[in-house]
């Protein structure tokens, strides 16, 4: 199963992680604590780790990975509000 990883510098990584988990937690299984979270989506699993940046790791099907990345990218930017994110 392919894995994609991104480091997202943000002013408040824990806040962004909580917002994403809360958003998807209404439909999908979510695990969350102060430093990390995991969301089980139909396309695969998304793990989040908060340090000085938000690290996002995606595990999913190779065919769906491009779409999975796009969905996660869109949601990260939407949850960030006015903050401009650089997703590496």
Backbone bond lengths (Angstrom), bond angles and torsions (degrees), N, CA, C in turn:
res aa  C-N    CA-C-N  psi(-1)  N-CA   C-N-CA  omega(-1)  CA-C   N-CA-C  phi
1 X - - - 1.439 - - 1.534 108.31 -
2 X 1.322 118.02 123.61 1.459 121.17 -179.09 1.535 112.77 -67.19
3 X 1.314 114.50 151.69 1.456 121.66 177.78 1.519 108.76 -126.63
4 X 1.319 116.02 138.56 1.463 122.36 173.42 1.523 106.99 -122.23
5 X 1.328 116.21 142.41 1.463 120.35 -177.19 1.515 109.17 -134.05
6 X 1.336 116.46 139.04 1.462 121.60 177.80 1.514 109.39 -137.20
7 X 1.321 115.24 146.27 1.460 122.53 174.63 1.522 106.45 -110.94
8 X 1.322 115.69 123.85 1.458 121.13 -174.13 1.524 109.46 -117.95
9 X 1.346 117.42 101.64 1.454 118.96 174.89 1.530 109.63 -66.12
10 X 1.308 116.41 130.79 1.458 122.00 -179.65 1.522 108.97 -151.79
11 X 1.307 116.43 153.30 1.457 121.01 -179.06 1.531 111.41 -64.30
12 X 1.325 117.34 -31.41 1.460 120.48 -177.47 1.536 110.08 -143.02
13 X 1.330 117.50 82.41 1.469 120.17 -177.05 1.530 113.47 -59.78
14 X 1.332 117.84 -37.19 1.468 120.15 -178.38 1.531 110.88 -65.58
15 X 1.310 117.46 -38.50 1.467 121.54 178.84 1.532 110.18 -63.92
16 X 1.321 116.83 -46.29 1.453 121.13 -179.55 1.533 110.45 -63.01
17 X 1.334 117.21 -41.18 1.456 121.22 177.92 1.526 110.56 -62.17
18 X 1.333 117.58 -45.85 1.469 121.21 179.82 1.531 111.29 -61.28
19 X 1.331 116.75 -43.50 1.464 120.24 179.40 1.528 111.56 -60.69
20 X 1.329 116.67 -44.22 1.465 120.32 179.71 1.527 111.29 -64.67
21 X 1.313 116.80 -43.72 1.461 120.13 -179.84 1.528 110.90 -65.75
22 X 1.322 116.70 -41.46 1.458 120.33 178.25 1.535 110.33 -64.09
23 X 1.321 117.16 -43.35 1.457 121.96 -179.37 1.529 111.29 -59.23
24 X 1.324 116.93 -50.34 1.458 120.62 -177.42 1.519 113.12 -83.16
25 X 1.326 117.04 -15.63 1.454 121.04 -178.79 1.518 114.18 -66.36
26 X 1.327 117.21 -15.46 1.464 120.30 177.90 1.527 112.15 -73.98
27 X 1.349 116.73 -21.08 1.467 120.61 -176.20 1.523 113.97 -121.00
28 X 1.338 116.60 -24.84 1.463 120.06 -171.11 1.526 110.66 -130.96
29 X 1.352 117.29 156.04 1.465 120.50 176.83 1.533 111.21 -63.62
30 X 1.325 115.76 133.08 1.464 122.62 -178.01 1.522 109.08 -132.44
31 X 1.325 116.04 139.60 1.465 122.68 170.09 1.513 106.17 -118.49
32 X 1.333 117.59 136.13 1.459 120.48 -175.61 1.515 111.01 -150.56
33 X 1.330 115.84 133.66 1.458 121.34 167.05 1.530 106.99 -135.76
34 X 1.312 118.18 -166.47 1.473 120.63 -173.75 1.529 113.80 -67.31
35 X 1.326 118.61 -28.80 1.465 121.29 -174.53 1.523 114.92 -113.35
36 X 1.320 117.49 -15.52 1.454 117.89 -176.54 1.517 111.67 -150.51
37 X 1.325 113.69 159.93 1.451 120.10 178.73 1.514 109.62 -149.71
38 X 1.314 116.18 161.93 1.465 122.32 176.21 1.519 107.88 -144.21
39 X 1.325 115.72 138.40 1.457 122.30 179.65 1.523 107.39 -127.77
40 X 1.319 117.22 125.36 1.464 122.17 178.36 1.526 108.06 -96.30
41 X 1.328 115.42 102.96 1.459 122.40 -179.82 1.521 109.81 -102.87
42 X 1.327 118.27 160.76 1.469 119.64 177.81 1.534 113.21 -57.56
43 X 1.339 117.85 -30.67 1.466 121.55 -179.18 1.517 112.81 -79.73
44 X 1.331 116.73 -16.49 1.459 120.47 -177.84 1.509 110.83 152.07
45 X 1.310 115.65 -169.52 1.456 121.95 -178.77 1.517 110.23 -103.74
46 X 1.294 114.65 140.00 1.454 120.51 177.79 1.518 107.58 -119.89
47 X 1.330 115.91 123.83 1.463 121.78 176.95 1.520 108.97 -110.11
48 X 1.325 115.62 142.16 1.462 122.21 -178.82 1.519 108.55 -126.45
49 X 1.319 116.62 138.22 1.458 121.99 178.25 1.519 108.38 -134.31
50 X 1.331 116.19 129.12 1.458 121.54 179.92 1.520 110.27 -101.91
51 X 1.304 115.56 121.43 1.465 123.05 167.92 1.519 104.01 -129.56
52 X 1.317 118.28 -129.90 1.465 119.61 173.46 1.523 111.16 -77.32
53 X 1.321 116.83 -12.22 1.468 124.31 173.84 1.531 107.54 -132.38
54 X 1.325 116.63 168.77 1.451 120.96 173.12 1.528 107.33 -96.44
55 X 1.316 116.61 119.41 1.457 121.22 176.61 1.521 107.65 -98.46
56 X 1.321 114.77 128.23 1.463 121.56 -179.07 1.529 107.86 -117.51
57 X 1.318 116.55 127.07 1.459 121.30 178.49 1.525 108.47 -124.15
58 X 1.315 115.85 128.95 1.463 122.27 -179.31 1.517 109.88 -113.15
59 X 1.302 117.38 132.03 1.471 123.56 173.13 1.514 106.41 -120.41
60 X 1.330 116.53 122.98 1.457 118.57 -179.05 1.507 112.33 -166.39
61 X 1.305 115.17 -177.75 1.449 123.65 179.56 1.527 110.33 -66.48
62 X 1.329 117.52 139.09 1.465 121.98 -177.68 1.523 111.94 -58.90
63 X 1.325 117.63 -39.71 1.464 120.45 -179.43 1.525 112.37 -67.20
64 X 1.311 116.71 -33.99 1.462 120.84 -177.43 1.528 113.55 -91.11
65 X 1.336 118.35 -8.34 1.463 120.97 -174.42 1.531 113.13 -57.08
66 X 1.337 121.31 -45.08 1.466 118.93 178.70 1.535 112.75 -58.02
67 X 1.314 117.24 -42.35 1.475 120.84 178.61 1.522 110.26 -68.43
68 X 1.319 117.77 -40.44 1.459 123.26 178.34 1.529 109.88 -58.06
69 X 1.333 116.42 -46.99 1.467 120.97 178.44 1.522 110.92 -59.55
70 X 1.319 116.72 -43.70 1.462 120.60 -178.78 1.531 111.86 -64.53
71 X 1.321 116.94 -43.09 1.466 121.01 179.02 1.523 110.36 -61.23
72 X 1.317 116.51 -45.79 1.467 120.66 -179.75 1.531 110.57 -65.81
73 X 1.320 117.32 -43.94 1.464 121.69 177.57 1.529 110.78 -57.01
74 X 1.330 116.44 -48.74 1.471 120.88 179.79 1.522 111.67 -59.01
75 X 1.322 116.80 -44.71 1.461 120.11 -179.00 1.534 111.87 -68.43
76 X 1.315 117.51 -39.68 1.468 119.89 176.88 1.524 110.63 -58.14
77 X 1.321 116.45 -47.60 1.467 120.41 -178.42 1.531 111.41 -65.52
78 X 1.313 116.86 -39.79 1.464 119.99 179.70 1.537 111.06 -65.83
79 X 1.326 116.97 -43.16 1.461 121.16 -179.16 1.530 112.15 -69.56
80 X 1.338 116.86 -25.08 1.466 120.61 -179.20 1.532 111.93 -73.21
81 X 1.329 116.79 -15.30 1.465 120.17 179.04 1.514 111.43 66.46
82 X 1.323 115.48 -124.03 1.483 120.41 -176.77 1.519 113.34 -80.38
83 X 1.313 117.30 -13.20 1.472 120.66 179.48 1.532 109.74 -71.43
84 X 1.321 116.37 129.96 1.460 121.51 177.41 1.519 108.80 -85.44
85 X 1.324 116.39 121.82 1.466 120.85 -178.69 1.526 110.61 -98.88
86 X 1.335 114.54 142.72 1.452 121.89 169.93 1.525 105.37 -112.58
87 X 1.324 115.73 110.52 1.470 120.67 -176.71 1.512 108.59 -99.89
88 X 1.332 115.75 111.81 1.468 121.32 -176.04 1.508 110.85 -102.96
